Amino acid sequence: MKKEKLELIRGSGNIYRDLSIRDADVRRLKAILAAEIIKTVDKKGLSVRKAQSLTGIDAGD
């Protein structure tokens, strides 16, 4: 197996910015918010439908 040297590049902490995606900060914030919502729903043992009925927000939104 051929060994090739790999270059280590440190990320900025925002994968969207690292990939030069438009609105990187907004996309990162949305991802963090979605993760927190999922964590809360899981912690409370709610189904998607129950969370939807409690919040009035469709899971697809």
C-alpha positions in Angstrom: 0.0 0.0 0.0 1.4 3.3 -1.1 1.7 5.9 1.7 1.0 9.4 0.7 1.4 12.4 2.9 -1.9 14.1 3.7 -2.2 17.8 4.4 -4.1 18.8 7.6 -6.4 21.8 7.1 -8.3 23.2 10.1 -11.9 24.1 9.6 -13.5 27.3 10.6 -16.1 25.6 12.7 -18.7 26.3 10.0 -18.7 23.6 7.4 -20.9 25.7 5.1 -18.3 28.5 5.1 -15.5 26.0 4.6 -17.4 24.7 1.5 -18.0 28.3 0.3 -21.8 27.9 0.5 -23.9 31.1 0.4 -25.5 32.2 3.6 -23.1 30.0 5.6 -23.9 31.6 9.0 -27.7 31.3 8.5 -27.4 27.7 7.4 -25.2 26.9 10.4 -27.7 28.6 12.8 -30.6 26.6 11.2 -28.7 23.4 11.7 -28.0 24.1 15.3 -31.6 25.1 15.9 -32.9 21.9 14.3 -30.5 19.8 16.4 -31.8 21.5 19.6 -35.4 20.9 18.6 -34.7 17.2 17.9 -32.9 16.9 21.2 -35.8 18.4 23.1 -38.4 16.3 21.3 -36.4 13.1 22.0 -35.8 14.1 25.7 -39.5 14.6 26.2 -40.3 11.3 24.4 -42.6 13.0 21.9 -43.6 11.6 18.6 -43.3 13.9 15.6 -47.1 14.1 15.4 -47.4 15.0 19.1 -44.7 17.7 18.8 -46.5 19.0 15.7 -49.8 19.2 17.5 -48.2 21.0 20.5 -46.4 23.6 18.5 -48.6 24.0 15.5 -45.6 23.7 13.3 -45.4 21.0 10.6 -42.3 18.7 10.8 -41.6 19.5 7.2 -41.3 23.2 7.9 
